[in-house]
Amino acid sequence: MKKNYWMIAIGMVWTVVFAAMSFYWAMGGLIGARSLGGSIYEMSLDPPRSFVIILWLTGIMKLFGLLLLSLLLLQWRKPLISSGLFYVTKIVGIVLFFYGFLNFTTITLSLFHILDFDLESYAVWWRLLFWEPFWMAGGVFYFFSVKRI
């Protein structure tokens, strides 16, 4: 397995920023919440305890990505571990990218009134210009962190 240290480093920064957003919102921060739109934004205004717990857990789950990328920096003697990390990293990259891509596609369809979402125009544009590309960028960082020799 060959490692792309630049992609690993950028992926680590991306992951920390991504997790920090969840922690910030879990602590009651509202900057950027309106850009998510719909029921997520409405819940963030007066969050029930369960919503706050979900935000904390989401942030913690995102940090597992930091652990995954950190494990790539180690030299493993067992080829099975290296191979497993290779495939897990590739799969995480694909999932992140396609999550953003599918959201981008469905929100674009709603923009053309093909689908109907409960999103105000402000949130639609933020989702199309920032949030969904942000997810896709993370997928690219993870996917290209490793490659076969």
N, C-alpha and C positions, 0 to 999 in steps of 0.2 A: 504494500500500500504506500503510495506517495502522498505526502501531505502538502497542501498549499497553505503555508503559514500566514500569508496575507488574508486569505479567506477565513481562516480559523480566527485570526485576531479581529477582523471586521465582524465576523459572526458572533464573537464573544461580546463585543461592544453592543451590537444590535440586540443581543439577548438580554444584557443588563438593562439597556434602555427600555426594552419591551416589558421586562419584569417590573422595573421601577414605576412604569405607568400604572400597573395594577396596584402596587403598594400605595402609590400616591392617592389613587381613587379610593382604596380601602380605608385610608386615613381621613377621608372626607373631602379631598381635593376635587374641584370641579373644572379646572382648566382642561379643555379638550373633551369633556364629557358630552357637550352639546353636539360635537362633530360626529358622535356615534349614532345619534338620533334614536327615534322610536322609544320602545319601552325601556331600553337600557338607560337612556338619558332621563326619562321620567323617574325611574327607580333611584337614580343617583341623586336626585333632588331631596328625597326623604327616604334614604335607604333602610329597608328592613334589615335586621340582624343577619338573616340568611344571605342576603345580597353581599354584605360586607365580608362574611366568611368566605363566600365564593370568590370574591376579589382577592382575599389573602391567599386562598388555596391556588388560585390561578397564577398569582405571582410566584408562588413556591414551585409550581409545576413548570413554569417558564424557566426557572433557574436550573432545572434538570438539563436543559439544553446547554447551559454553561458547563455543567459537569461533563456532559457528553463531549463537547469541544475540548475541554481540558484533558480528558482521557486520550484524545488524539495526540496530544503533545508528548505522551509517555512512550517509551520504547518497550514494546511487549515481546517477551520471548516466545510466547505461545501464539502460533499463527491463527488459532481458532479465535482468540480474543481480538486480534487485529482485524480478522475477517468479519467478525461480529460487529465491531465498531464501524467498519467500512459500510456494511449494509444498513445498520441502524441510522447512520448519518445520512446516507443516500435517501432512505425512506422518509426520515424527518424532513429533509429538504424538499422532497416531492410533495409530501402532505402540506407543508407550509405554503409552497408555491401554488398548488392547486386549490387550497382553501381560499387564498387571496384571489386567484384567477376566477374561480366559480362565483365568488361574491361580486367581483368586478363585473362579470358577465350578467348576473341577475340584476344588479343595480343599474347597469346600462340598459337592460331591457325595461326596467321600471321607468327609466328616464324617457323612453320612447312609448310609454304607456302600454307596453306589451304585458308586463307583470305589474301588479299593484302591491306596493309596500307602504307601510305606515312610516314613511320617512319624509321629513320636510326637505325642501330644496337645499338648504344649508348643509344638512347632513349628507345628502346625496353627493354633492360636490366634494365635500371633505372625504367621503368614503372613496370616491373615484380618483381623486387627485393625491390622496395621502394614505389612508388606512389600507386599502387593498393592495396598492403597490408596495407598501411597507411590508405586508405579509409576504408578497412575492419576492421582494428583495431578500428577506430572511431565508426563504427557501433556496434562493440562488447561493447565498453565502454558505449554507450548510451543504448543499449538494456538491459545490465545487471545492469544498474543504479537503476532500480526499479523491484520489483516483487510483485505478489499478496501474501497476508498473508495466 
